[in-house]
Each structure stands twice: as structure tokens, then as C-alpha cells.
Amino acid sequence: MEYFPLIMLALLAVLLFVLPARQRKTMQARAQQLQESLTIGTPVTTTSGLHGTVAALAESTVDLEISPGVVVTFARPAILEIRRPAGADGTPGTDAPGSAGERPADGTV
């Protein structure tokens, strides 16, 4: 029992240093994979919530078309995620008949 405080200190070190480092490494790998998968025409969302389509790629920047004819330049790390069309993975929210937000044509609820 005299080694109990030492064992607890070692476990605390693992919890405070090793586990967050592994999580950070995983997140960096995921971000690198996202950057490598960007191609022209890919719909994306930025960290500020702006939705656009990749119009051009450079080494450290990405040009996004946010409206027809409107192109803005962002730093590549500002790309948060690649957008998927609603319903492409089977989730509700598509504009298909019978989707969640659709009302009947006769106005009944």
C-alpha cells in the first residue's frame, strides 16, 4: 500500500498527458484527410458557418463560390467539413414526398 500514491500519480499523468495527445493526433489526422480530399466542385462549410463550393485550390488557400459569380478566398484550415446532400445517407430532411416538414396540398395537418 505504500506505492498507492505513486500508482495514482502515474495514472493521473496518463489521463492528463497521454490520452489528450492521442486525441489531438487523431484530430490532426482527420483534418489532414479532409484537406487532401478537397477537389473543385466539393460543397463545404467553413468554421464560420459559410456554405460554399470549392472553386479553386492553392497550397495554403481555397477559393469558395458562395453564390453564382461570387468567389471568396479562405485559408485552408478554415474548412470545417465537407457537406453531404440531405438524405444521401438515409437521414430525413430531404425534399422527397413524405419527408418530415412537408404538408399536404389541401392544407390539412
Secondary structure as UniProt FT lines:
FT   TURN            2..3
FT   HELIX           4..13
FT   HELIX           14..18
FT   HELIX           19..37
FT   TURN            40..41
FT   STRAND          43..46
FT   TURN            47..48
FT   STRAND          51..57
FT   STRAND          61..67
FT   TURN            68..69
FT   STRAND          70..75
FT   HELIX           76..78
FT   STRAND          79..82
FT   TURN            86..89
FT   TURN            97..98
FT   TURN            100..101
FT   TURN            105..106
//
